[in-house]
Amino acid sequence: MVKLKSGATEKILTSPKMWVNMLIMAFPIFLNNFIKSLNGSVDTFFVSRMGLEAAQARSAMAAMNLHDQVYNVFLAFGVGLAVATMAIVSQYLGANRKDLARNYAAKFITLAVIIGIFFTLLIVSTSSFLTTWLGAKGDTHTYAVQYFNIRSIEYVSILIFLVYQAIRQAQGKTILPATINILGILINILLTWLLAGVFRFGVAGNAIATVIGNMIFVPVMIYDLVKSKKNITIEAKQLALSKDNLKAILPFAAPAALGQAISSLGFVFIQAFILHYYGDIISSSFAVGNRLSNLLLTPVAGLSSVAAVYIGTNIGHKQPERALKSYKTSRMIAFVFSVCAISIVIPLRRYFIYALVSNSDQQMVDIAMEYSLWLLLTQPAMALFQNYMSIFNGSGQSKNSLKMASARLWGLRIPMVLIAHFGLRRVFPNLEYQLIFYAMILSNMLVLIYAEYLRRKIKLDIAVNLQESVTS
């Protein structure tokens, strides 16, 4: 039989220095995710310094934060596609079925285009109603509608990138997708400075810059998928979808997408709740703290992606023991990194917050300082949470990711937030918004008990159909 495994795949299956190879594969993703998170902070930086009055600046930041919450719901479907792509392609490559890996890679590109177009049309037609329903009023509503409509243009390109990145990561190739994304982000940052900082286009300038940065390299990705001489490629005839294809994809993609969507909807509910009952300043302060937290979680998320590839590929190659070792190795690295990171960042977080918030808004700074302290202390728990996702998704059992995400948001966080607001505030009248973030943080800790229970029940067996033919 012709050897179909790449050098990267061979390392995933056989290299004794697993933790070293994981870090090497993950580093481009680390860098990519870090710059991507930093890019979100750049938007906040320029909005807070657009020369607006404090109230208008808060409205602009609240509008962008509302979009982030809704955008995450859309992104959930992209993440679901990416999870399914990585699981299916990696297991087929591990099983030496490159033909089926190529075939399903093409199907996922088709799904990315269809879902992206659907969401663009949905947001453009409902943005005014949606932002009103989420609690936006006055300037916040005006900014939000403008920002939502412009950003909706990029949805197809975002999904194509997520699927493209998953295809290459499934082969152990992380450098090119990360390079493409980093270049797009740098263009975004440059254009944000130009449009929002120099020409004062405001929120619209931020949105236009982001759209251009996310769309500019789509032709490069398509060319690589079609013409690459070193990686798996797709053909136009493979893009057509059949019922059998969808039946094979849905068990992987649907739970992952639904889990992400449920989580994102939970965050939208909480954000709208905070905006309605506590106002722009609390909402924006929480957003600043979340940006700092997400910045530190990006390396862990990158490592989790690599671990999922290791797990899926080794399962496909019928090496369940090595798949489990991959999870445990990733867990150890992520936990140690998180502990070291918060030890450094907690004493220095004030500088990050001042970089995002104008010095004149001391109240927002103080709230963000308090919230970020407690949030950062839970980072090691969130590192473990991410690694549970890697073993669930890499093994093709993303239904457990759905269960874990549902338990975290709808079983724990939202009920605890409601209890804190409507019940505990009467018992502790001196605590206002603090009760809300105590509830949010506690949910991050308690969900790990359920996650470990789910992990102990899974089986590391091949989840794809190795008998399928490409023409089916």
C-alpha positions in Angstrom: 0.0 0.0 0.0 1.2 3.5 -0.8 2.2 5.4 2.3 -0.3 8.2 2.8 0.7 9.5 6.2 2.6 12.8 6.3 5.6 13.4 8.6 3.4 15.3 11.0 0.9 12.5 11.2 3.7 10.0 11.8 4.9 12.1 14.8 1.4 12.2 16.2 1.2 8.4 16.0 4.8 7.4 17.1 6.9 10.2 18.5 8.0 9.4 22.1 8.4 13.1 23.0 4.7 13.9 22.9 4.7 17.0 25.0 7.5 18.6 22.9 5.7 17.9 19.6 2.4 19.2 21.1 4.0 22.5 22.0 5.7 22.8 18.6 2.4 22.1 16.8 0.5 24.4 19.2 2.9 27.4 19.1 1.5 28.8 15.8 -2.0 28.4 17.2 -0.9 30.1 20.5 0.5 33.0 18.5 -2.6 33.2 16.3 -5.1 33.1 19.1 -3.1 35.6 21.2 -3.0 38.1 18.4 -6.7 37.5 17.7 -7.6 38.2 21.3 -5.4 41.2 21.2 -7.2 42.4 18.1 -10.4 42.5 20.1 -8.7 44.6 22.7 -7.5 47.0 20.0 -11.1 47.7 19.0 -11.9 48.6 22.6 -8.7 50.8 22.8 -9.7 52.9 19.8 -13.4 53.2 20.8 -12.5 54.5 24.2 -10.3 57.1 22.6 -12.5 58.3 19.7 -13.1 61.7 21.4 -16.6 60.7 22.5 -18.1 61.8 25.8 -17.8 59.1 28.5 -21.4 58.1 28.1 -21.1 57.7 24.4 -17.9 55.8 24.6 -19.6 53.4 27.1 -22.5 53.0 24.7 -20.1 52.2 21.8 -18.2 49.6 23.9 -21.5 48.1 25.1 -22.7 47.8 21.5 -19.6 46.0 20.4 -19.8 43.8 23.4 -23.4 42.9 22.5 -22.2 42.0 19.0 -19.5 39.8 20.5 -22.1 37.8 22.4 -24.4 37.3 19.4 -21.4 36.7 17.1 -20.3 33.9 19.4 -23.7 32.2 18.8 -23.0 32.3 15.0 -19.4 31.2 15.7 -20.7 28.2 17.5 -21.8 26.7 14.2 -18.4 27.4 12.8 -16.8 25.7 15.8 -19.1 22.8 15.4 -18.1 22.4 11.8 -14.4 22.8 12.7 -14.7 20.2 15.5 -16.4 17.7 13.2 -13.9 18.4 10.4 -11.0 17.8 12.7 -12.4 14.7 14.2 -13.5 13.1 10.9 -10.4 14.0 8.9 -7.9 13.1 11.6 -9.5 9.7 12.2 -9.5 8.9 8.5 -5.9 10.0 8.2 -5.0 7.9 11.2 -6.7 4.9 9.6 -4.8 5.6 6.3 -8.0 6.6 4.3 -6.8 9.8 2.7 -9.5 9.4 0.0 -12.3 9.8 2.5 -10.4 12.5 4.4 -10.3 14.6 1.2 -13.9 13.8 0.3 -15.2 15.0 3.7 -13.0 18.1 3.7 -14.8 19.3 0.6 -18.2 18.6 2.1 -17.3 20.8 5.1 -16.3 23.7 2.8 -19.7 23.5 1.2 -21.5 23.5 4.6 -19.4 26.6 5.6 -20.6 28.6 2.6 -24.3 27.6 3.1 -24.4 28.4 6.8 -22.4 31.6 6.4 -24.9 33.0 3.8 -27.8 32.0 6.0 -26.5 33.9 9.0 -25.6 37.0 7.0 -29.2 37.2 5.7 -30.6 36.5 9.2 -28.6 39.3 10.9 -29.1 41.9 8.3 -32.9 41.4 8.4 -33.2 41.3 12.2 -30.4 43.5 13.6 -32.7 46.3 14.7 -35.2 44.1 16.5 -32.4 41.8 17.9 -30.4 44.7 19.5 -33.6 46.1 21.0 -34.5 42.7 22.4 -31.0 42.5 24.0 -31.6 45.7 25.9 -29.8 48.3 23.7 -31.3 51.8 23.9 -30.3 55.2 22.6 -26.8 55.5 21.3 -26.1 51.9 22.3 -28.9 50.7 19.9 -27.7 53.0 17.1 -24.1 51.8 17.3 -25.1 48.2 17.7 -27.3 48.1 14.6 -24.6 49.7 12.5 -21.9 47.3 13.8 -24.1 44.2 13.4 -25.0 44.9 9.8 -21.4 45.6 8.7 -19.9 42.6 10.5 -22.4 40.2 9.0 -20.7 40.5 5.6 -17.7 38.5 6.8 -19.6 35.4 8.0 -18.9 33.1 5.0 -15.2 33.9 5.1 -15.0 33.2 8.9 -16.6 29.7 8.4 -14.4 28.9 5.5 -11.3 29.8 7.5 -12.4 27.7 10.5 -13.0 24.6 8.3 -9.7 25.2 6.4 -7.8 25.6 9.6 -9.4 22.3 10.9 -8.4 20.4 7.8 -4.8 21.5 8.0 -4.6 20.9 11.8 -6.0 17.4 11.3 -2.8 16.8 9.3 -0.6 18.3 12.0 -0.1 21.4 9.8 -0.6 24.5 11.9 1.8 27.1 10.5 0.1 28.2 7.3 -3.4 28.7 8.8 -2.0 30.6 11.6 0.1 32.8 9.3 -2.9 33.6 7.1 -5.0 34.6 10.1 -2.2 36.6 11.8 -1.7 38.6 8.6 -5.4 39.2 8.4 -5.4 40.4 12.0 -2.5 42.7 11.4 -4.3 44.3 8.4 -7.3 44.6 10.6 -5.3 46.4 13.4 -3.7 48.8 10.8 -7.1 49.6 9.2 -8.7 50.0 12.7 -6.1 52.6 13.6 -6.6 54.3 10.2 -10.4 54.3 10.0 -11.3 54.6 13.7 -8.2 56.4 15.1 -7.2 58.8 12.3 -10.4 59.3 10.2 -12.7 59.0 13.3 -15.2 56.7 11.5 -16.1 55.4 14.9 -17.8 52.0 15.4 -18.4 51.7 11.6 -14.6 52.1 11.0 -13.9 49.3 13.5 -16.4 47.0 11.8 -15.1 47.8 8.2 -11.5 47.1 9.3 -12.5 43.7 10.8 -14.5 42.7 7.7 -11.6 43.4 5.4 -9.1 41.7 7.6 -11.2 38.5 7.7 -12.0 38.4 4.0 -8.8 39.4 2.3 -7.0 36.0 2.4 -10.0 33.7 1.5 -8.6 33.3 -2.1 -5.3 32.1 -0.6 -7.0 29.5 1.4 -9.1 28.2 -1.6 -5.9 28.1 -3.7 -4.1 26.1 -1.1 -7.0 23.6 -0.7 -7.1 23.1 -4.5 -3.5 23.3 -5.6 -1.3 22.3 -2.6 1.4 19.8 -3.4 2.3 18.9 0.2 -1.2 18.7 1.9 -4.5 17.0 1.1 -6.5 18.8 -1.5 -10.1 18.9 -2.7 -11.8 18.9 -6.1 -14.9 20.7 -7.3 -16.8 17.4 -7.9 -16.4 16.6 -4.2 -18.3 19.7 -3.0 -21.7 18.2 -3.7 -23.5 17.1 -0.5 -25.7 13.9 -0.2 -28.0 12.7 2.5 -25.4 10.0 3.4 -22.8 12.7 3.9 -25.0 14.7 6.2 -25.9 11.6 8.2 -22.2 10.9 8.7 -21.4 14.5 9.6 -24.3 15.4 11.9 -23.3 13.1 14.9 -20.0 15.0 15.0 -21.0 18.5 14.1 -24.5 18.9 15.6 -23.6 18.3 19.3 -20.5 20.4 19.1 -22.3 23.3 17.3 -25.3 23.0 19.7 -23.1 22.9 22.7 -21.3 26.1 21.6 -24.5 27.8 20.6 -26.1 26.9 24.0 -23.1 28.4 25.8 -23.1 31.5 23.6 -26.9 32.0 24.1 -26.3 31.7 27.8 -23.7 34.5 27.6 -26.0 36.6 25.5 -28.7 36.2 28.2 -26.3 37.1 30.9 -25.0 40.1 29.0 -28.5 41.4 28.2 -29.4 40.8 31.9 -26.5 42.8 33.2 -27.0 45.6 30.6 -30.7 45.8 31.6 -30.4 45.8 35.3 -26.9 47.3 35.9 -26.3 49.6 32.9 -23.5 50.3 30.4 -20.7 50.8 32.9 -21.1 47.4 34.6 -21.5 45.7 31.2 -18.4 47.4 29.7 -16.4 46.7 32.9 -17.2 43.0 32.7 -16.3 43.0 29.0 -12.8 44.4 29.8 -12.2 41.7 32.4 -13.4 39.0 30.0 -11.0 40.2 27.4 -8.1 39.8 29.8 -9.3 36.3 30.7 -9.7 35.3 27.1 -6.2 36.6 26.3 -4.8 34.1 28.8 -7.0 31.3 27.7 -5.9 31.5 24.0 -2.8 29.4 24.5 -4.8 26.8 26.3 -7.4 26.7 23.5 -4.7 26.2 21.0 -3.2 23.3 22.9 -6.7 21.8 23.2 -7.0 21.9 19.4 -3.8 20.1 19.0 -4.7 17.5 21.7 -8.0 16.8 19.8 -6.0 16.1 16.7 -3.7 13.8 18.6 -6.6 12.0 20.2 -8.6 11.6 16.9 -5.5 10.5 14.9 -4.5 7.9 17.4 -8.0 6.6 17.7 -8.1 6.2 14.0 -4.9 4.2 14.1 -6.3 2.0 16.9 -4.1 3.3 19.7 -6.5 4.2 22.5 -3.8 4.2 25.1 -1.8 6.8 23.2 -5.0 8.9 22.7 -5.6 8.9 26.4 -1.9 9.8 27.1 -2.4 12.8 24.6 -5.2 14.1 26.8 -3.3 13.7 30.0 -0.2 15.4 28.6 -2.2 18.3 27.3 -4.0 18.7 30.6 -0.7 18.9 32.5 0.8 21.5 30.2 -2.4 23.6 30.3 -2.7 23.6 34.0 0.9 24.5 34.7 0.8 27.3 32.1 -2.4 28.7 33.6 -1.0 28.8 37.2 2.2 30.5 36.0 0.3 33.0 33.8 -2.1 34.2 36.5 0.8 34.5 39.0 2.4 37.1 36.6 -0.8 38.8 35.2 -2.8 39.4 38.4 -0.3 41.9 39.9 0.0 43.6 36.5 -3.6 43.6 35.3 -4.1 47.3 36.1 -1.8 48.2 33.2 -3.8 46.1 30.8 -7.1 47.6 32.0 -5.7 51.2 31.6 -4.6 50.3 28.1 -8.3 49.6 27.2 -10.2 52.1 29.3 -9.6 55.8 29.3 -7.9 57.1 32.5 -10.8 59.5 33.0 -13.3 56.6 33.6 -11.9 55.6 37.0 -15.2 53.9 38.0 -15.0 51.4 35.1 -11.3 50.8 35.9 -12.1 49.9 39.6 -14.9 47.5 38.7 -12.8 45.8 36.0 -9.9 45.4 38.5 -12.2 43.7 41.0 -13.9 41.5 38.5 -10.7 40.4 36.7 -9.1 39.4 40.0 -11.7 36.7 40.7 -12.0 35.7 37.1 -8.3 35.1 36.7 -8.2 33.0 39.8 -10.4 30.5 38.0 -8.1 30.3 34.9 -6.6 26.9 35.9 -10.2 25.5 36.2 -11.0 26.8 32.7 -7.8 25.2 31.4 -9.1 21.9 32.6 -12.5 22.7 31.1 -10.8 23.2 27.7 -9.0 19.9 27.9 -12.2 18.0 28.6 -13.4 19.5 25.3 -10.4 18.1 23.5 -11.0 14.5 24.5 -14.8 14.7 23.9 -14.3 16.4 20.5 -11.2 14.4 19.4 -12.9 11.1 20.1 -15.9 12.1 18.1 -18.1 12.1 21.2 -19.0 15.8 21.1 -22.4 15.0 22.7 -20.4 15.2 26.0 -19.3 18.7 25.1 -22.9 19.6 24.6 -23.8 18.1 28.0 -20.9 19.9 29.7 -21.6 23.3 28.1 -25.3 23.0 29.0 -24.6 22.2 32.6 -22.1 25.1 32.9 -24.4 27.8 31.6 -28.0 26.7 32.0 -27.6 24.3 34.8 -25.3 26.4 37.0 -24.4 29.9 35.9 -27.8 31.3 34.8 -29.8 30.0 37.8 -27.0 31.2 40.1 -27.0 34.7 38.5 -30.8 34.9 38.9 -30.7 33.8 42.5 -27.9 36.3 43.2 -29.8 39.2 41.7 -33.4 38.5 42.9 -32.6 36.7 46.2 -29.2 37.3 47.7 -29.2 41.1 47.0 -31.8 41.4 49.7 -29.6 39.4 52.2 -26.4 41.3 51.2 -27.6 44.8 50.3 -24.0 46.1 50.2 -23.1 43.8 47.4 -24.5 44.7 44.0 -22.8 43.5 40.8 -20.3 41.6 42.9 -22.9 38.9 43.6 -23.2 38.4 39.8 -19.6 37.8 39.1 -19.3 35.5 42.2 -22.0 33.4 40.7 -20.4 33.4 37.3 -17.0 32.4 38.7 -18.4 29.6 41.0 -20.1 28.0 38.0 -16.6 27.6 36.3 -15.4 25.6 39.3 -18.5 23.3 39.9 -18.8 22.2 36.3 -15.5 20.3 36.4 -17.1 17.7 38.7 -19.6 16.8 36.0 -17.0 17.0 33.3 -14.9 14.4 35.0 -17.9 12.1 35.4 -18.5 12.3 31.6 -14.9 11.7 30.8 -14.8 8.5 32.8 -17.7 7.1 30.7 -16.4 7.6 27.2 -14.8 4.9 25.0 -11.9 5.7 22.7 -13.1 3.8 19.7 -13.1 4.7 16.0 -16.2 6.8 15.3 -16.0 7.1 11.5 -17.1 4.5 8.9 -14.0 3.0 7.4 -16.0 0.9 5.0 -17.5 3.9 3.2 -16.6 4.5 -0.4 -15.9 7.9 -1.8 -18.7 7.7 -4.3 -21.4 7.0 -1.8 
